[in-house]
Amino acid sequence: MAGAGAAPSREGPSHGGPMHEASMNAPLVIFLQHGGWEERYQAVTLGVTAAAFGEPVTLALFFEPLRLWVGGRFDEGAPPQAAAAHVAPLRESLDEARRELGLRVVACDTAIRLAGLVPDRIRPALDAIETLPALWRAAREGRGLTL
């Protein structure tokens, strides 16, 4: 068993064998549509972890998570247990992963409008405004998670 700080294992979690080279560095697209803190936490931790392993990660925001992100309230609703467990603020974790690991936070134009927002006004809060077909293609080339 590897100790803290050891290089990540190339063994898959369920079968113990080597991971397929094709899955290494395959894009991960996380479609985050549910606004609860738990879903946001899960999306952030999965995305940051994958990015730390060198995988290209795109976090696509929809509906309430998009409104919370743009409004600077992405950490809203954290339970008291988060502080007790020393969970870093979600926004801070994402901003660091964007700077250091290349994780991208995006939204599609339609999702922006459905959230009651104006694309040109929120563009600075995002790494890109992408089309849903572009996000789908990236997920198809790698992996997609919906939370």
N, C-alpha and C positions, 0 to 999 in steps of 0.2 A: 504494500500500500504506500502510495506517495505521501510525503509529508508536506506541510505548508510551504509554499513557495516553490515546490517541485514543478517541473515541466508537465503540462497536461498530457494525460495518457492518450494514445491513439486508439484505444480500445473502445468499442461501442458499449453503451450502458447496459443493454439487455442481453446481448449474446456473447460478450467477452472477446469477440474477434476484432480484427482491424476494421476501421471504418473504410468505406469505399472512397477512393480518391475523388470520385465525382462529387461526393457530398462535401468535401473540404472546400471551403471558400465559396460555396453555393449561396446565393442571396437568401436572406430571410426577410420576409415582409410580414409585419405584425399589423393586422387590421384591428385597431382598437375602437370599438363602438360603444361599449358599456361604460357608464360614468362613475361607477363605484370605485372607492379608493383601492379595494382589493384587486379589481381588474387592472387598474392603472399600475399598481405595485407589481403585479405579475408581468405585465407587458414590459415595464422598465427593467425588472431583474432579468427576464429572459433575453431581452434585447441587448442589455449591457454585457451580459455573460457571453452571448454569441459574438458580439463585437470584440470582446477581450480575447477570444479565441481566433480572431482574424477574419471572421466572417462579415461580409457586407450586410448591414442591417438597415432596414427602412421601417420606421414606425409611422404608419398612416393613421391619422386621427379623423374620427367622424363624430358627429353629434355632440353630446355633452363633454367628452374628453377634449374635443377641439375647442369648444367654448371655454373650458377651464384653462387650457393651455394659453390661448390668446389673452384671456383675462388675467393671467398671472396667478391663478388659483389652482394649479395642478396638484398641489399637496393638500388641498382642502379635504377634510373628512378623515384624516389619518386617525386611527384608533390610539388610545393611550398606550397600548401594547407596543406600538411602533417605536415610540421613544424608549420604552423599557428594553426593547430588543436592539436598540442602537441602529435603527433603520435610518439611513441617510435620506434627506429630503429628495423626493422623486425628481423635481425640477433640477436640482443641483446635480444629481446623478446623471440625468440626461444631458445637461449642458456640458458636463465634463466628458461624457462619452462622445458627444458631438465634436468637441475640440480635439480630444486625444485619440479617439478610436474610429472616427469617421461615421459614426451612427448618424442617420438622417431622420429628421422629423418633417413629415410632409402631410398634405391634404389634397384632395381633388377639388376642382372648382365647384362641382355640384354639391359636394359635402359642405363646402364653405357656405354656399348660398342656402342650403337646407338648415344650417346652424344659425341662420339669420345674420351672417357676417358678409362683409364686402371683401372680395379677393385682394384688391389693390391695397386696402387698409391693413390687412393682416399679413401680407407678404413678408414684411420684415421679421415676423415671429417664427417663420418657417424656413426650412432649408430649401424647399421647392413647393410649387403647386404642380402636381402631376395629374395626368389623366388616369382614370380608373383602368382603361386597357393597359397602360404602361405598368401600373402596379400589378395587375393580373399576370402580365407576361413575366415580370420579375419573380413573382411567386411561383409560377409554373416552371421557371428555369431552376428554381431552388426549392424553397419551402414557404408556405404561408400559414399563419396562425390567426385565428379570429377570436378575439376576446371582447 
